[in-house]
């Protein structure tokens, strides 16, 4: 794993801070896969070509990553254009979210930002028509959960997939309804701005709503303010003249003030993001302390969490010391005995069929088999399992702080 020195070095170049750190060849060999994993290799290549030159082997690998991402992003925007045209022809307004918008604006050239899925925000009333259009374009799967079920449990529809294409996620709000936020989606649409990709006009979030989205997304990600998130926040603040009063007014209204503050403070502290110190002082939560930032650094330097599957992360919550027996029992019951409609969607059974009840024992057996290996590893005191639980505990404590009033 990269040392704190190498992480500081990486941030110094990514965020264009003045730094005289020097790395050995062995340290470069460690830093390269870390930068690739964090999705910042193309940006690192561009920064390094203007400053310190790493070993030829490393520079060649970063150059390849840069040009590969340039080609990939060109394909991405071609697909995006093909999707937007039929949506707009049917009167569906679309807001482009996160990486795809950032790559075209705050990052220049656009090859600097690695993009994953195509993330689009549409109005809830347009979800059914949007789903229909994408299915007609050959995206699948065609058998999908009901829109009601998806909206009750997620902030986007199940991904639309097509061979050789980027996955598409259609959002109707910014964050899961299971998180403690009260997002006013109508305000997002009222404040949205128009811009153009190729020959297609599309909308984007306002600068303050964009920064709000980036901060909360960073604070609630598994990597907890990873390198790419820090760069997104840093470059967005540098690109726009942010109305800080408006940003924190939104954050306060939408119950996310602590998450926004923690992400901004970390971006300022680690990456030198241009957040005025008077802003940090004015909006600092009364119970904020630097131990929270230390916890984030501890999590960021260890990547155990990302090597464990999502269900293992969920199960490890049962070992958290800050949860009562009653809370842990509630977790078990919700996991093992989901609502009938959710169970019907899991096993592709009509929700009004009596057969759906027979899938409760099926699920019980499945989960017992699924978790038995992890239980055994925990009971044996396996070092990796213990480290995972310790890290998971840190993340839970941070999230509990962000949720608190």
N, C-alpha and C positions, 0 to 999 in steps of 0.2 A: 504494500500500500504506500502511496506517496506520503512523505513527511510533511510536517507543518511548513518547513522551509520551502518545499517545492510547491505547495498550495499557494503560499504567499507569492512565490515567483510567478506562478501561472496567473494569479489575479493582477499582479503588477503589470503584466503585458496585456492581458485582455482588457483591462480598464484603463490602460495607458497612464499608469502612475510612474513616477520617477523611481527607479529601483536599480541597484547595482549588483543584485544577486547573480552569482555564477553557479552553474551546475556542472557536475562531472558527467562523463559519458554514461556511466551507470545510472545516474539520476535522470538523465534525458530518456534512457530506456524505460524507466519507470513512469515518467511523466507522460510519455506519448500515449500509452493505452488509457491512462486516466483522462487525458484531454478528449480522447475519442469517445470514451464511455460517457463523459459529461456533455457531449455534443458541441464542443467548442474547438475542435481541431482546425476547421477552416478559418475561424477567427484568429486563432493562435498563429497560423501560417501568415496571414496578412500582417499581423502585428510584428512578427519576428523579421519579416523581410525588410522592415524599416529600422530595425535596431540590431539586437544581438543575433548572430548567426549560429545555430546549433550545429552539431555534427552533420555531415552531408547525408548520411543515412536517415537521420531524423527529419531533416528539412525535405528530403525527397518524399518521405511518407506523408508529411503534412501537406506538401504540394499536391500529392495524389488525392488526399482527402478533400482539399479545396476544389480541385477540378471535378472530382466525382460529385461533390455536392452542387456545383454549378450546373452540371448536366441533369442531376436529379431534380433540382428546383425548376429548371426549364420545363421538364416533363410535368411537374406538379402544377405549374401555372397554366399549361396547356389543358390539362384535365379540368382544372378549376374553371377555366373559360367555357369549356364544353358543358359543364354543369350549370353554370350561372345563366346561360342564354335561355334554356327552356324554363327555368324557374322564373326569370324575369318576364318571359313571354306570357306566363300565366299570372302575372301581377303579384308575384311573391317577393317581398323585400327581404334582403339578405345583409347581415353584418358579418364581415370577415373577422375571425378571432385570432388572437395570439400570434404564433410564429409566421404564418403566411402574410399577415399585415406588417409585422415588424420587419421582415426581410425586405419588403418593398419600400419601407420608410426609414426607420431609425438605423438600419444597417445598410451601409453602402460600400461596395456593391452587394447585391442581393445574395450572392453565393456565401456570404459570411455566416448566415443564420441557417442552421440545420432545422428542417421542418419535418414533422411526422405526419399525422393525419390531416385531412381537410376538415377544419372545424368551422362550421357555419351556424350563425344564430338566426332563427326565423321566428315569427310570431306563433304563439301556441295555436291560434286558429288556422294557421297554414301548415301544421304538421302533417295532417292527413294527405293533403294535396302534394306536399313535398315528397312524402314517402311513395306515393303513387307514381310520381314522375321518375324518381330514381329507380324504382322497380321496372318501369317501362324502358329505362335506359340500360337494363341488363344487370343492375346491382342486386345483390341478394344478401341474406337468404330470403326467399319469398315467404316462408312460414315465419311469421314474426309475432311477438307478444302484442297484446292490445296496447293502443296508445295510452289508455287510462292507466294500465299497469306500469308502463315505462315512465310516465310522468310522475307517478306516485313514488317511485323509488330512485329515479335518476334525473339528471339535468340535461340529458341528451338521449336520443333514440339509440337502440342497439346499432352498432356500426354497419354500414352498407359496404359490401365487399364485392369486388370484381377482379378476375384474374388480370394481372399486369397493371393494376390501377392502385392508387393510394386509397386506403380506407377513408370513409366519409362519416363524420359524426355530426348529426343535426341536433343542435342545442335549441332549447326554448327558454333557458335561463342560464346563469353563469355557474351556479354551484348546485350540488346535490341538495334535494329537499331534506335530506337526513342531517345536513349540517345546520348550525344554529344561526343562519343568516336570514335576513328579511329583504331580499333584493327586490327593488321596484323596477321591474322590467320595462314598464311604460316610460320611466325616466331615461333608461338606456336608449330607447328608440327616439324619444324627443330630442336628446342631445347628440344623436349619431350624426356623423359627417360623411360627405360624399367624396370618393376618390375613384381613380380609374386604373384598371389592370388591363393592359393591351387596349382593346376597343370596347371593353365592358365596364360600365359604371357599377360601383358597389358601395356599400356603407361601411364605416368603421366606428368603433366606440370613440367618444370624446377623449381627449388626452387624460382627463382626470379619471374617467371610468376605465380607460385602458390601464392606467397605473394601479388603480384599485384592483382590477382583475389580476394583474401580474403579481401584486403583493400577496393577495390572499391565496392565489394558486401556488405561489412559492412557499408560503408558510404552511400550507396543508399538504404539500407533496411529501412522498416517502423520503426523498433525498433532503428535504428540509433546507430550502434556500441553496440549491446546488449552483455550480458555476454558471450554467446557462441562464438560470433565473436571475442571478446577480447581474450578469451582463445585460439582460433584457431591461431590468430596472434602471441600471446605470445609463444605458443608451437612451432610454425613453425620457428620463429626466433631462439629459443633455440636449435632446432633440426638441423638446417642448418647453414652453414657459408655463409651468404647472401652477394652477390656482390652488395653493395649499389649504386655504380655508374651505374651498369647495370640496376638495378631496376628503378632508377629515369630517366635514359635515355629512358627506355621503357615508363614510365609514361608520360614523356614530349612529346615523339613522338606520343603517343596515346591519347593525350589531357586529361589526368587524373591525372596530377601531384598534384593538390590541394586535390583531393579525397584521394589519397595515403598518402599524408602528414598528413592530418587531422586524418585519421584512425591510422596511426603510432604514432602520437603525443598523441592521446587519449589512445592507448594501453600502451605507455610509462608512461603517467601521472597517469593513473588509475591502471593499472595492473602491472607496473614495467617491461614491456617488454624491452628486452636488445637491445634497439636502441641506438647506440652511440650518445652522446650529440653533438659531432662534425658533425654527419650526420643531426641531427635535425636543427642545426644552419646553415649548409651549404645549405641545400635544402629548407629552410623556405621561403614560398612565401612572397613577399614584403608587401602584405596587410593582412598577417595572424596576428590575435590577440587572446588573451585568451577569449574574449567574445564569440568566436565561440565554444570553449570548454564548456563554461558555458551554452550555449544554448543546447548542446548535453546532459549535465547533467540534465537540466530541462526536456528535452524530455524523457530521460531514467527513470526518477523517476515517470513518469506518464504513465499509460498504456491505456489511453482513446482511442488513435488512433486505437489500435488493436481490439477494440470492435465495431468499425464502419465498415460497409461494404465498399468495394472498390469504389462503385459508389458514396457513400456519401463523401468519401475523395476527389474524383474528383470534385464533385459539390461544395464542400466547397471552392475550389480554386477561385470561382467566388466572394468570399467575401474578398479576399486578398487585402490589401491596396496598395501593390506595383504593381498591375496590372492595366493597363489602360482600359477604356471602350472598346476600339478597341480589346485589347487582350481578354477580357472577352467575347465579342461578337464572336470572333473567336472560343473560347472554346465551346460556345453553339452550333454554326453552325456545328462544327466538330462532336460534340456528337450527335446532333439530326439528322444530314444529312450526314452519312458516305458515302464513295464511293460505287458505285453500286455493285462492286464485294464483298465488305465487307458485305453489306446488304444482298446479295444473300446467302452468307455463314451463316449469322445469322439465316435466316429463311428457309434454305435448299431449295432454289429456283434456277433453272438454271440462270446463270448470263446474258445469252443472251435472256431470256424470257421477254416479255413486262410486265408480272405480277409482276416483281420485283419492279416496280414503285409504285404499290399499297401498298407496305409495308412501305413506308415513313410515311403516316398518322398513320399506325398501330404502328410504333416505336414512333412517336410523342405522341400518347395517352399513350403508355406504360411508357415512361419516365416522363410524367407529373404526372401520378399516383404514379410512383416510388419515385419521389422527393418531392411530396406535403407535406408529413409528416415532412421531414427535414426542408423545408422552414418554415412551421408552427412553429417548435421548435425554429428555429433561430429568427423568428419575435417575438415570445413570450419572447425571452431572456432567454431561459432555460439554467441553469448553465452548464450542461454537454455539450450542443451544443456549448456554448460560449468557454468552455475549449478546446473542440475539435478543433474549428476554430483557437484559439490562438496557439495550438500545431502544427496544420497543417501549420500555418503561419511561425512558427519557422523553420520547416523542409524545407519549400519552400525557405526561406531566405538562409539557409545553402546550399541547392542545387544550388541556383542561384550563390552563391559565388564560389562553386566548378566548375561551368561551365564557370565562367568569366576568361578572359585572364590576 
